Amino acid sequence: MIKILFIHHAAGWGGAPKCMVNLIKDLDPAKYEVEVLLLKDSVVASKLTEFGIKYSIAESVFYKKYYRFFAHSEAGYVKWYDIFSLVFLGISWILSRYYFADKELVRHRFDIVHLNSSVLTDWLAPAKKRGKVIIHIREPFRKANFDILHHFFKSQIRKYSDRIIAISNDNAKRIAIADKTNVIYDYCEISKGSINVNSYGSKKVLYLGGSSTSKGFYTIVKALDYLDKEVRIYFGGSYNISDKPGSIVGFFKYYLSNARKRNAAIHKIFNHPNAIVIGLIYNVNDYLNEVCCLISPFSVPHFSFPVVETHFQRKPAIVSDVEGMKEIVEDGKTGRIVPVNNPIALAEAINSIVSNTAKSKLMGEEGYRIAMNKFTPQNIEQFERVYNQLISK
């Protein structure tokens, strides 16, 4: 029996925890004993309970109140001028790496630690002292040539990981440690429900990125003004208005973080006739079965898991031409690829798919055919090979 400890970092319910749950559910319980260590108490805990997956929550007050993981991907990284955040994240990383992670791990017995994100580099060395270590590269690792943090985090991954799993070829190329890396696509459970064939003629489309700049929020907000008047965009995700600053520090944070711009964009979607705000949702498939297509116009390189879910619902997706997207969307065959940060092109693609029911259905069916070859639970066999190879060494 191989004992695997998964470590999960974030509080929200998105692609990373969904895929982790899918993986754990499909592992052979006769061969693998699995537990999840959550660094934050959140909705992820309730989902693990729902699926009968054993888990614990980090006991240290450090992880509950103070810890912040050090992300370094194209989708999220600390700018050089944000000295306060760099110092805070650096201290958090050091405390976790050299003290608190070790205190948490000593409470668990395992053969393999499976780190569920590239942001968990602070857990690599402590885990390596007690077993084999896998780090799952779910984010497009930032690859700036003169970026000190890129080289530092990469050196940690090279030195302490026994195996790297990348969710796309683009992510694997970015980490560039080929001798340790396996590319294994995230996958979906195959839906057993019927497809609403009438939804191909729907005038509704779905967006799930919240107010995140990297997920193309501002591009979609601008695109609203170019949509045909019968089109409606469901806005899924978090849309919180930022309070106006009450101090000098708050003033600089407010404007450097584009809070004023974000507030204006959020106000717009709540009042625009082409927008319907649905907020955070967990029944994604219900919405996918209602809409004509998904839109995922990222402004930075990304591998969008909602696109995979969309293809399994036999629906096309509209995405931007950032690195990584062409692995999951074929322009004109399974959806549309539009220029990044181009609201007019995005609106034209939405109008085109919404107005052509037959084409929408054809693209949705082709997306489903490809997904059935690349993103099914059969991928579990690749994970099991990695686990077995590590233990046999």
Residue pairs with C-beta under 8 A, 6 or more apart in sequence:
1 31
1 32
1 33
2 31
2 32
2 33
2 111
2 112
2 387
2 388
2 391
3 32
3 33
3 34
3 35
3 109
3 110
3 111
3 112
4 27
4 32
4 33
4 34
4 35
4 110
4 111
4 112
4 113
4 114
4 387
5 34
5 35
5 36
5 37
5 105
5 108
5 110
5 112
5 113
5 114
6 20
6 24
6 34
6 35
6 36
6 37
6 114
6 116
7 36
7 37
7 39
7 113
7 114
7 115
7 116
7 120
7 123
7 127
8 16
8 17
8 20
8 36
8 37
8 38
8 39
8 44
8 116
8 117
9 39
9 40
9 69
9 116
9 117
9 119
9 120
10 16
10 17
10 40
10 42
10 44
10 69
10 117
11 40
11 41
11 42
11 43
11 44
12 42
12 43
12 44
13 42
13 43
13 44
13 47
13 280
13 282
14 305
15 138
15 186
15 304
15 305
15 306
16 116
16 117
16 138
17 44
17 47
17 116
18 305
19 138
19 167
19 186
19 187
19 305
20 36
20 116
21 47
21 48
21 51
21 53
22 186
22 187
22 188
22 189
22 377
23 380
23 383
24 34
24 36
24 51
24 53
25 51
25 53
26 377
26 380
27 34
27 380
27 383
27 384
28 384
31 384
32 384
32 387
34 53
34 54
35 54
35 55
35 56
35 108
35 110
36 48
36 53
36 54
36 55
36 56
37 55
37 56
37 57
37 58
37 104
37 108
38 44
38 45
38 48
38 55
38 56
38 57
38 58
39 57
39 58
39 63
39 67
39 69
40 57
40 58
40 63
40 64
41 57
41 64
45 55
45 57
48 54
48 55
49 55
56 107
56 108
57 64
58 64
58 104
59 104
59 107
60 100
60 103
60 104
62 95
62 96
62 100
63 96
63 100
63 104
66 92
67 92
67 95
67 96
67 100
68 88
68 89
68 92
69 92
69 117
69 119
69 120
69 122
70 78
70 89
70 90
70 92
70 93
70 119
70 121
70 122
70 153
71 77
71 119
71 139
72 78
72 118
72 119
72 141
72 142
72 149
72 150
72 153
73 118
73 119
73 139
73 140
73 141
73 142
74 139
74 140
74 141
74 142
74 143
74 214
74 300
74 301
74 302
75 139
75 140
75 214
75 298
75 300
75 301
75 302
76 139
76 214
77 142
77 149
78 85
78 86
78 89
80 86
81 256
82 256
93 121
93 122
94 122
96 122
96 123
97 122
97 123
97 125
97 126
101 122
101 123
101 126
101 127
102 126
102 129
105 113
105 126
105 127
105 130
110 130
110 131
111 131
111 132
111 391
112 131
112 132
112 133
112 134
112 387
112 390
112 391
113 123
113 127
113 130
113 131
113 132
113 133
113 134
114 134
114 136
115 123
115 124
115 127
115 133
115 134
115 135
115 136
116 136
116 138
117 136
117 138
117 139
118 135
118 136
118 137
118 138
118 139
118 141
118 153
118 157
118 175
119 139
120 135
121 135
121 153
121 156
121 157
124 133
124 135
124 156
124 157
124 159
124 160
124 161
125 156
125 159
125 160
127 133
127 160
128 160
128 161
128 162
132 162
132 163
132 390
132 391
133 160
133 161
133 162
133 163
134 161
134 162
134 163
134 164
134 165
134 386
134 390
135 157
135 161
135 163
135 164
135 165
136 165
136 167
137 164
137 165
137 166
137 167
137 171
137 172
137 174
137 175
137 181
138 167
138 171
138 186
139 171
140 170
140 171
140 174
140 300
140 301
140 302
140 303
140 323
140 324
141 150
141 153
141 154
141 171
141 174
141 175
142 149
142 150
142 174
143 150
143 174
143 176
144 150
154 175
154 176
154 177
157 164
157 175
157 177
158 177
158 180
161 180
162 180
162 390
163 180
163 181
163 182
163 386
163 389
163 390
164 172
164 175
164 177
164 180
164 181
164 182
165 181
165 182
165 183
165 184
165 383
165 386
166 172
166 175
166 181
166 182
166 183
166 184
167 183
167 184
167 185
167 186
167 303
168 183
168 185
168 303
168 324
168 327
169 183
169 327
170 301
170 303
170 323
170 324
170 327
171 183
171 303
171 324
172 178
172 181
172 183
175 181
182 382
182 386
184 379
184 382
184 383
184 386
185 308
185 374
185 375
185 379
186 305
186 308
186 375
186 379
187 308
187 375
187 376
187 377
187 378
187 379
187 380
188 308
188 309
188 312
188 371
188 375
188 376
189 377
190 312
190 372
190 376
190 377
191 285
191 312
191 313
193 285
193 289
195 289
195 313
195 314
196 289
196 290
197 361
199 289
199 290
199 291
199 292
199 315
200 292
200 357
200 360
200 361
200 364
201 292
201 357
202 290
202 291
202 292
202 354
203 228
203 230
203 231
203 232
203 292
203 354
204 231
204 232
204 233
204 234
204 276
204 290
204 291
204 292
205 231
205 232
205 233
205 234
205 291
205 292
205 293
205 294
205 295
205 318
205 350
205 353
205 354
206 233
206 234
206 236
206 287
206 288
206 291
206 293
206 294
206 295
207 220
207 233
207 234
207 235
207 236
207 237
207 294
207 295
207 296
208 236
208 237
208 281
208 284
208 294
208 296
208 306
209 215
209 216
209 217
209 236
209 237
209 296
209 298
210 217
210 236
210 237
210 238
210 239
211 217
211 237
211 238
211 239
211 240
211 262
211 265
211 266
212 237
213 258
213 299
214 298
214 299
214 300
214 302
215 237
215 296
215 297
215 298
215 299
215 302
216 295
216 296
216 297
216 298
216 299
216 320
216 341
217 262
217 265
218 261
218 265
219 297
219 299
219 320
219 340
219 341
219 342
219 343
219 346
220 233
220 235
220 295
220 297
220 343
220 346
221 265
221 268
221 269
221 343
222 343
223 343
223 344
223 346
223 347
223 350
224 233
224 268
224 269
224 272
224 274
224 275
224 347
225 343
225 347
226 343
226 344
226 347
226 348
226 351
227 233
227 274
227 347
227 350
227 351
228 351
228 354
228 355
229 273
229 274
231 274
231 350
231 351
231 354
232 274
232 275
232 276
233 274
233 275
233 276
233 295
233 350
234 276
234 278
234 287
234 291
235 269
235 275
235 276
235 277
235 278
236 278
236 279
236 280
236 281
236 284
236 287
237 279
237 280
238 279
238 280
239 266
239 269
239 270
239 277
239 279
240 266
241 263
241 266
241 267
242 254
242 257
242 259
242 262
242 263
244 254
245 251
245 253
245 254
253 259
254 260
268 275
269 275
269 277
270 277
278 287
281 287
284 306
284 309
285 309
285 313
288 294
288 309
288 310
288 313
288 315
289 313
291 315
292 315
292 353
292 354
292 360
293 310
293 315
293 316
293 317
293 318
293 335
293 350
293 353
293 354
293 360
293 364
294 306
294 307
294 310
294 315
294 316
294 317
294 318
295 317
295 318
295 319
295 346
295 350
296 304
296 306
296 307
296 317
296 318
296 319
296 320
297 318
297 319
297 320
297 338
297 340
297 346
298 304
298 319
298 320
298 322
298 325
298 340
299 320
299 322
299 340
299 341
300 322
301 322
301 323
301 324
302 322
302 324
302 325
303 324
303 325
303 327
303 328
304 317
304 319
304 325
304 328
306 317
307 317
307 319
307 325
307 328
307 329
307 335
308 328
308 371
308 375
310 316
310 317
310 367
311 317
311 328
311 334
311 364
311 367
311 368
311 370
311 371
311 375
312 368
312 371
312 375
313 364
313 368
314 361
314 364
314 365
314 367
314 368
315 360
315 364
315 367
316 334
316 335
316 336
316 353
316 360
316 363
316 364
316 367
317 328
317 329
317 334
317 335
317 336
317 367
318 335
318 336
318 337
318 338
318 346
318 349
318 350
318 353
319 325
319 328
319 329
319 335
319 336
319 337
319 338
320 337
320 338
320 339
320 340
320 341
320 342
320 346
321 337
321 338
321 339
321 340
322 340
325 337
326 337
329 335
329 336
329 337
329 367
330 366
330 370
331 337
332 363
333 363
333 366
334 363
334 364
334 366
334 367
334 370
335 363
335 367
336 349
336 352
336 353
338 345
338 346
338 348
338 349
339 345
352 359
353 359
353 360
353 363
354 360
